[in-house]
Amino acid sequence: MFNNKKSLIIYFSRADENYSVGYIDKGNTEVIAEYIKEFTDSDIIKIEPKIPYSKNYNTCINEAKERQLSHNAPIIDINIDTSNYDVIYIGSPVYWGVMPEELVTALKRMNFENKIIRPFVTHEGSKFGNVLNQINEICKNATIKEGLEILGSHVYESKLKVQEWTNNKN
């Protein structure tokens, strides 16, 4: 079981207006990250954009697309030293089939050599999209384990599913 190893949760999440769920005070991916923390006692770090996304969903998705195309998504500086962790949970919403560019920016600054990566995403129908390919590309020399995908509109009903996944060795 992974629970006996030192673990870290790195995630990006956005509240405000979301597809299918309306206005929310806490982002869907953040809810899942907090469940994982509860079940694993992991350290947890939220990646924050330097330029916040619009509170309006349609404007936000256009901003996300622009940031992906330009690969320009500055983040609030954060120093993440992965050397003390064995297992790293990487959490992301799926924007246009991929991770938000802010998370890509953060992950590219980290060393994942000899780490176990446990990816998780929230989505509204795209499942993992291309996120697993991105993680494989960015997290060089890491072991990528089976991921978890949760419909954003079902995050509050998924706690048992998250617990089962955190206890699964795959």
N, C-alpha and C positions, 0 to 999 in steps of 0.2 A: 504494500500500500504506500502511496505517496505521502501520507500524513506524517511519517516519521522523518521526512527530509525537510530541510529549511526551504520554504517556498515564498514566492513573491507574485503578486497579481499586478499586472500593468494593464491599464485599460483606458479607453476613450469613451465618453458618453455625453449625450446632449439632452437637456430637458426641453422645455417650451413646447411648441406645437410639433407633434410627431404624426407620421402617417398612421392612420387607422385607430389611434388612441386619443387624438386631440391634444389639448394642453396638459402637460405633466410637470410636476415639480422636481422629479428625479428621473434621469435618463434610464431607459430600459437596461442598457448594458451595465450601468452602475448598480442596479438592483441585483443582477446576476453576480456581479463582482462581490457584492456584500454577502450574498448567500455563500459563495465560495470561501470567503474569509471566515465566515461563521463555522463552516465545516472543516476547514484546514488550518485555521489560526495563522494564515499567511500574512506577511506584510503586504501593504496595498498602496499603489501609487496611481493617481489619476492624471492623465496627460491633458493639459489645458491649452487651448489655442491662444496665441497672443492677440489675435483679432477674433473676437467672439462671432459665432454664427448668428444670423438673424433669428429672432423668435418666431417668425413666420415660416412655416414649413416649405412653401414653394420657393421663397427667396433663399432659404437655407440650402435646398438641394441644388439650386443654381450656383451658389457660392461653393458648395462642395465639389461640383463638377469642374468649376474654374480652377480651384486649388489642385485638383488631381491632374488636370491637363497641364498646368504650369509647374507642377511640383514645387509650389511655393506655399508653404503652410507653416509659418513660424510658430513655435510653441513657447510657453512660459518656461524659461530655463529651469531645468531640473537635472541634478546630477544623480544618475542611477548607476550604482556599482553592482553588477550582477555576480561578482566573484564569490559572494557569500551564500549564494542560493543554488540549490540542486534542481528545483522545479520552478518553472516560470509559467504562470497562467497569463495568456495574452487575450484580452477581451476587446471586441470591436462591434459597433453596428456595421451593417453592410450598406455602403453608400455607392450607388451606381455599380454594384457588383464587386466592390473592393473595400479595403479599409479606408477610413478618412486619412487624408494626407498627413495630418498632424501625428497620427500614430506611426505612420511610415517614417516620418522625420525622426521621431523619438527612438524607434527600434533600430534604425540605421546607426545610431550613436552607441549602441550597446554590443557587448560581447556575449554570444550565446554558445561558445565552444563548450562541449561536454555537458550541456544543460538538457534537461527534459522540458519540452514545451508542450503545454496543454492549452490549445486554442479554444475560445468560445466566442460565439457571435449572437447578436440579436438581429432579426430581420422581419420582413413582412411578406415572405414568399420566395426570396432568392436563396434561402438556405445559406451555404458558405460562399456562394458566388465564386470569386477568384481569390478569396482571402487565404485559403490554405496554400495556394501556389505562391502568394506573396510571402507568407511566413517561411515557407521552404527556401525561398530565394534570399530573404533577409537574415534568417537565423542559421547561418552557416555552421556546420559541424555540430548541430544539435540533433537530438532525437525528438521527432515530432510525434506525439501520441494522438490517439483518437480525440477528435474535437466534440464540442457540444454546440448545437444550434437550437435557439429558442425563438419562437415567434414573439415579437415585441408586445403584441396585444395579449400575450399569455404569461408574461414574466411573473406576475403575482400568484399564478397557479402552478408554477414550475419548481417550487422549492424542493420537492421530493425528487424530481428528475435531476436537479443539480446535485443533491446529496448522493444519489446513486452514481452519478458520473464521477464525482470527486473520490468515491470509494473504489472505482473501477481502475484496474491496473493498465488497461489498454490505452 
